[in-house]
Amino acid sequence: MEARRALVVGAGFGGIAMCLRLKRLGYQVTVVDNNPKAGGRAQVYELGNYKFDGGPTVITAPFLFDELFALFGKKRSDYVEFLPVEPWYRFEFADGSRLDYGGKLDDTISEINRLSPGEGAGYERLVAFSKKIFSVGFEKLADQPFHRFGTMLMQVPALLVLKSYLSVYSLVGKFLKDDRLRRAFSIHPLLVGGNPMQTTSIYCLIHYLERKWGVWFPKGGTGALVQALVKLMHEVGVTLELNRQVSKVMVEGKKAIGIELENGEEMLADLVVFDADPPKVYKDLIPAKHRSKWTDKRLGRLSFSMGLFVWYFGTSKIYQDVKHHTILLGKSYLPLLQKIFREKKLSEDFSLYLHRPTATDKSMAPPKHDTFYVLSPVPNLLGKIDWEKEKESYREKIETYLENTVLPGLTKSIVTSKVFTPNDFEQRYLAFNGAAFGMEPLLLQSAWFRPHNKSEDIKGLYMVGASTHPGAGIPGVLTSAKLLDKVIPESFAKGKVMDKKTGEQAYGSA
C-alpha cells in the first residue's frame, strides 16, 4: 500500500524535527516554507564576510538534535560540531559590577559570593529546587500531548507543591536577596518571550536544564546546524519547497485535506502540520465556519510575547574581553517590564542581550574582526509603534549605550549593519502581532491551555512550534514535534528511508 502523504508548513526547527519524525513513521513528506532558506527564525544573514545568526544563539538539551539523526542511524557529530560556551553568560549591571555565570557549579557559586557574600548557598538551593521542577515540568510534562484535560489534572498536585502559581521572579526571590542576583537569575523567561514578573515558575526548570546538559554553540553558527538538518532531510527523502506562501488550509467535512498556495496551487495530503503561530493559522488560513473552539473572539483574548529589536553589526576590531553572551541589565527592571508587556511603550531605559559568536567561533567574521548582534526586548505590534520612524534613533541609542559600556570605540569600528524590528518578524516569519516568541508563557496559557498540538477544530491538522505545548525555545519546539509521535499513527505503508549500513534508500523501516 502506498505511503500516506504528510505536509509540513514551516521549516523552522519544529517543522524540520516534525518532517523527520513523520518520515520515520513511513510518511511521504513535503515541507513548504515562505522564506528562501530553511531554518525559520534560525535564519543566517551574511553581510560581506560576516555571518549573523538571525535567531537562537544557544543550544541546550543537545540530545534532542542527536535523536533526530539517530532516527535514521546517523550521528549528529558527523554533520555538525557543537562547541562548549564558557561562561554561559556574563551579566553587566548598571552599577558597574558584573557576574560570570555557567560552567562548573563551584565557579558560579564563587562568582555569586564575590558579588554578594554568602548568597552562593541560596543559589545552590535554587538549583536543587529547579531540579524538582525539571523532573515534573520537563521529564513528565514536556513531551506529553495535552489534548485531554485529564493529562493536566493528573499533574496539578505536583505543580502546586512546586509553587507553579508563583512567578519566576517571586520564586527566585525566595532563594536570593541581592537585587542584582534576583534580576540575573530571573531573566530566563525573557529568552522564551515571557515577563519574569508574570511567567509561571515552571520555567525555573531552565536553571537545572542548563546544569544538566550545558550550553553549546554549533561550529559555523546556527545556520550550520540548519544546513546539517537539511542535508539529512534530503538524504532520507523529504521534499523541501521554499518561497511557497500558504493562503488557505483546505478543509472538507471538518478534516484538513491539504493547503492552497498564494498562486492558486493545491497540495493534497492525509495530514497537515503547521510549524507556525496557531493564532495566525486559525485566524488567517481557516474560515470561521470551521472553528468552534478557536474563534476570532477567543483568539482576541490571548496574550502574546514581547517583540524584539535586533541590530546586527560587524566591527573592524576585536573586543577580546566581551564574552559569547553578555546581558546588560539597565537601571530599572519592573518599570521596564511594565513598559514592554503592559503599557506597550518604548522605554528610555533598556536592557540588552549582546551576542558575540566570534568569542567561540572565529569563522563567523573575517580575521581580526568581530561579529555581533544586540537584542532589545520591545513591545509587540499591539503597541502601535511606528518602527520605520523609530528604528534608526533607537539603534543609535543602543550604539551609544554599548560604546559607553562594553564596546568602546564602537562607532568608528562598524563595518556593516542591519536592523530587524517587530515589523520584520511579522512579515518574514508570519509572527502574530510581531510577537517574537508567540504566546506569552503564562500559567493559564501553558500545557492544556495553549493551542493543542492536535487541533481541537480540524481533524488531520497538527501544530508544532513556540505557541503550542511545551512552548518557545529550541528544546520546546523540538519537543513539540517529539510528542506528536504519540499522537500521529504510523503510515499504512513505510516510505523510502535510509539504510543504516549502506546509506542508500531502501524500503522498510529505518
N, C-alpha and C positions, 0 to 999 in steps of 0.2 A: 504494500500500500504506500502511496506517495506521502512524503513527509508533510505535516501541516506547515502553513506559512505564517510567519510572525513578522510584524512591522514594529520597529523601534523608532520613535520620533525623538531626536535629540542625541547628539554624540558627545555629551559630557561624560564624566566618569561613571555616573549612574547608568546612562544609556549603553556605554561600552561594556560595563560589567553585565548588564542585563542581556545584551545580544550574545555574549559569550556563554552565559548560563543557558539561554534558550537553545543555542547551537548544541550544547552538551546534552540537552534534553531531546535532541533529534529534530528540531525545527529548521525549516528553510528560512533564514533570517536576512532581512534587509533593514539597514539603518539609513534614515534620511536626516539631514540637518540643514538649517538655513545659512550657516556660515561656510566660508570657503575652506576651512580646516576643521578637523575633528578636535575635540577637547572641551567644547562648551566654554565655561568660564575659565578653564585652564588653557586659554589661548597663549600663544607665544608671538611677541612682536619683535621684529628685527629692524632696527634703525641703524643703517650702516653696518658696522661690525659689532654692534651692541645687541645682546639678547635680553629681552624682558619677559618674565613670566607674568601673564595677564591676571592670574588669579591666585590659586593656592600656592603657598611657598614652603609648606612643611608637610612631611609625611609622618603620621603617627599610625600605629597599628599596621605596619607594613605587611603583615601576614595576609591581609585582605587582598593585596595585589598578588602575593605569591599564590594564593588559592586559584586565581583566575588562570594563571599559566599552568598550574598543576592539574586543572580540569582536563587538559589535553596532553598530560605527561611532559610538560615543559618546566624549565626553571626560569624564574624571573631574572635571576642574576646573569643568565646567558643573553638577555635582551637589554637590560639597563642596570647600572650600578647605583646603589643607594649609599650616599656619603653621610657619616655622622656629623651633626651640627653641635658645636660646643663653643660657648654655652648655648643653651636653647634660646634664651632671651636675655638681653640687657635692658634693665629699666633705668631711665634717666628721669629724675624727679625735678620739680620746679625749683626746689631749694638748692640744687646743685649736687645733691647726693645721687648715688647710683647703686644698683644691685644686679649682680650677675646670677642668673637662675638657670639650673639644669645640670645634667650630668650626674655625678656621684651625689648621693643624698648628703653625705658628710660635708661636701663642699658647699652645698646650698645652705645647710644649717650654719656653717661658719660665716657665710656671707650675711645671713639674716642676723646672726648675733653681732656681727660687726656693725650693721646698720642700726639695730635696736637690741642691745644686750639682753639676753635671757629669753628672747622670743623664738629661738630655734626649736625649743621644746613644743611650743604651740603649733609650729609648722608640722612637726612630726605627728602630733595628734590629728591635725587636719588631713595629712596624707593617710593615716590609719582609718579615719572616718570615711574618706573618699574611697578607700578600698572596699568598705562595706556598701557604699552606694554603687560602686562599679559592679560588684557581684550581683546586684539586682538590676540596676539600670542598663548595664551593658551585656552581662553574661546571660541574664534571664529574659530581658525585655526587648533589647535592641533588634534581634533578628526574629521576633515573634510577630506574625501578622495580627493586626488589631481590627479586623473586620467583624469580630464578635466581641460584644461588650463584656462577656464573661471572662475573656482573657485579661482585661483590665481589672475587673473586680477581684480576681484572684491575687493580684499584687498590691492592692490598696493597703492592707495591714502593714506590709513590709515598707511601703513608701511612707506611711505615716510615722513609723518608727524611725525612719531615716530623715525625717523632718523635710520632706519634699515640698511642704507648704511654705517653707521659708524661701526667701530669695538667696541667690548665690552670695551677695554682699552680706546679708544678715548671717548666713551660716559661717562664712569666713571670719566675720567679726566675733564669733564665739570662741575662736582659737587665737586670733591675733589682735593686738591692741593698737599698735602703731598705725596711724592713718595711712602712711605710705605703703606699708605691707598689706593693709586691707584693700587698697586700690590695686596694687600689683597682682595680688592673688585672687582677685575677683574679675579680672579682665577677660577670662576665657569665654564668657557668653558673647562678648563683642566679636570674637573670632567666628561665631556662628550666627550673628545677627541679633543678639539679644541685649537688653538693658540689664546690667548686673543687679540693679535695684528691683527688677521685676521678674527676671528669669528664674524658674524653679531651680532649687539647689540640687536637683538631679544632675545638672551639668557640672557639679563639682567632681563628678567621676573622672573628668579630664585630667585632674591632678594625678590620679593613680594611673590612668591610661598612659600618660607620658612617662611616668616612672617605670611602668612595666615593659614598654617596647621602645622607649627613646624617641628622639626627634631626628628626622633624616631629610636629606635633600637629594633628588635624583641628579646624577652627574650629567651635565648638559642642560639642566633645568627641567622644570615640569613638562615642558614640551617634548623632551627626550623620552619621558615616561609615556606620554600620549602616543608618540611615534612607535614605541615598542608594542603598545597595545594594538595599534592599528595594524602593525606587521602581523601580530598574532591573529587578528580578525581575518586578514587576507589569507593566511596560511590554512585556517580551518574552514574557509569557505563562506564567511559572512560578506554580504554585499554592502558597500558603503556608498551612498549617493549624497554629495554635498551641493550647496547652493540650491536647495529644494525647500521652498516655502509652503507649509501646510495651510490650507484655508478652511478645511472642514473635516470633522470626523463623520464618516458615513455610518448612519445608524439605520438598521432595519429590524422592526419588531423588538425594540429595546436592546438590540445586540449590535456591537461595533463590527462592521464588516470590512473596514478599510479607511483610507483617508483620501481626500481630494486636495490636489495641489493648486497653487495660485494660477497656473497655466491651464487649469481645467482637467488635467490628467488624473485618473482614478487609479489607486493602488489597492487591490483587494487582499485581505488576509483573514486567517482564522482567529487571530487575536492581535490587539494593538497595545503597545506600551509607550507611554509618554515619559520622557526624561525632561520635564518642564514644570512650570508652576501650575499645579492643578486649578487654582482660581482662573488663570488665563485660559487654560484648556476648556474648562466648563463655560466660562462667560463668552469667549470669542469663537470657539470652534464647535460648540454643541448647542443647537437651538433650545430655547427654554422649555418647549413642549416635551423634551426628553429628560428634563431634570426636575425630579420631585424632591430630592434631598438638597443638592447644591443649586438652589435658586439664586437669582440675582440679589434678592433681599438678604439671604444668608451670607453670600459672598461679601456683601457690603458691610457686614458686621465684623469681619475678620480684621485682625491687627497684623501689620507687616513689619519686617525688619527695617533698620535704617538703610539709607543709601550710602554710597561710597564715592568719595572724590579721590581719584588716583592720579598721581603725577609720576611719569616715567622719565628718567633723565640719566644721561651718561656724562662722566667727567673726564677731563684730561689729566687728572692726578689721582693718586691712590690715597684713600683715607684708611690707613692701616689700623688705626685704633677703633674703628667702627665695626661692631660685630655683625654677624649674619642677620640677626633680628634685633632691632632696637625699638623699644617702646618709650616714647617721650610723653610723660604724663603732665598735663598742664596744671595751672594753679587751681582751677575748680574741678570738681568731679560730679557731685549731684546736680548742680546748676547746669553743667554742660550736658549731662544725660537728659535732663528735663527739656532743654532746648532741642535736642536731637529727636527724642522719641515722642514727646508730648506736645510741645509748642510748635515743633517742626519749623524752627527758625535757625539761621546761621548765627553762631556764637563768635564773639570777638576772641574768646579763648578757645583753644582746641588741644586735643591730644592726638599724637601721631604714631603710626607704625611705619618704621623705616626698614626696608628690605635691601640688604647688600649681598647678593648671591656670590659675588666675587670673593667674599671672605672665605667661602668654602670651595668654589669652583671658578678658577681664574679664566676659564674658557668663555665665560659669559660676557667678556669685554676684551678689547684689544690690549696688547701688552702695555703695562704702566698706566692703564685706565681703569675706571670703576663703573659698574652698573648699579643703578638704584631704582627702586620705586618707593614712594611715600604715599601712605594711605591715611585719609582723614574720614572718620565717620561723620556723615551729614544727614539731614532729613531726607526721607524718600520723596517722591514726586507729589505726594499729598501736601507737601509744604509749599507748593506753587512758587518755588524759587526759579527765577529766570537765569538758568545756568549759562546761556550764551552771553548774557550781560555780566555775570558774576565770576565766571571761571578764571579769567586771567588775573583779576585783582585778588581772588582767593589764592591762586597759585603763587602770586608774588608775596602774599603774607606768609605762606608756608616757606618759601625760599628764604625770606628774611629771617624767620624763626630758626631755620636749620643753620643758616650762616652764622647766627649769633650764638649757637649752641654747639652742635656736634660736627658741623661741616664748615669750618672757617675757610674763607676764600671761595665759597661755592659759586657765586655769581660769575666770576671770571673764568671758572673752570668748566662750565656747562658746554657740552659739545652738541648734544641732541636732546630733544624734549617732546613729550606727548602727554596729553591730558585726557582723562576719562571722567565723565560726570554721570549722575543717575540717568540722564537722558540716553547716554550710550548703553547703559545696562538694559534699559527698556528696548531700545532699537536693535541692538546686536544680539542680546541674549533673551529677548522677549520677557524680561523680568516684570512681573505685575507691579505697577506703581513705581517702577525703578528700584524696587527693594532688592538689595544685593544678595540677600540670603533667603528670600522667600518669606514665609510666615514667621512671625515673631515667636520664639520658643517659650511661651507662657505655659503654666501648668494646664490650663484649660484649652490649650492649643497643642497638646502633646499626646502621643500614643493614640488611643481611640478617638480623641477629639480632633486630630488632624484629618485632612482628606485621606481616605483609606487607600492603601496600595492596590486593593481590588475595588474598583469603582462601585459605589452604592447605587448608582443610577443606570449604568450601562453594562450589560454582560459582555465579556470578552475585552473589556477595557481595563488597563492596569496603569499604575503610576509609580515612578521611582524619582529620586532626587530630593532636593533640600526641603521642599514643603510637604513631603509625605513623612511617614514614620520611618526611621527614628529621628530624622532632622538633617540640618546642614552640616557642613564639614566633610572632608573626604571619607572618614570612617562611616559617617552617617549615610552618605549617598551610596557607597559601596554595599553597605548592609541592607539598604532598601531593596537592592537587586537580589541579594542573597536570600532574604526572607521570602521572596516570591517563588523560590524553589519549592517552598512548602505549599504553595497555592496553585501554581500552574502545573497541570499534568504533563507527563511526557507525551511526545508526539505519537500518533498512531504507528509511524514507521521512523526509524532512525535515519537521519540525513547523512550526508557525507561529512566525516570528521577526519582528524589526522591520525594516522597510525603511529603509535608511540615509538616504535623501533625504527621505522623507515623514514618517518617524516612526510610520507606521501598520503594522499587522500585515499580513504578506504571506507567501505560501508560497514555499518555496525557502530556500537558504542565505543567511545574512546577509553 
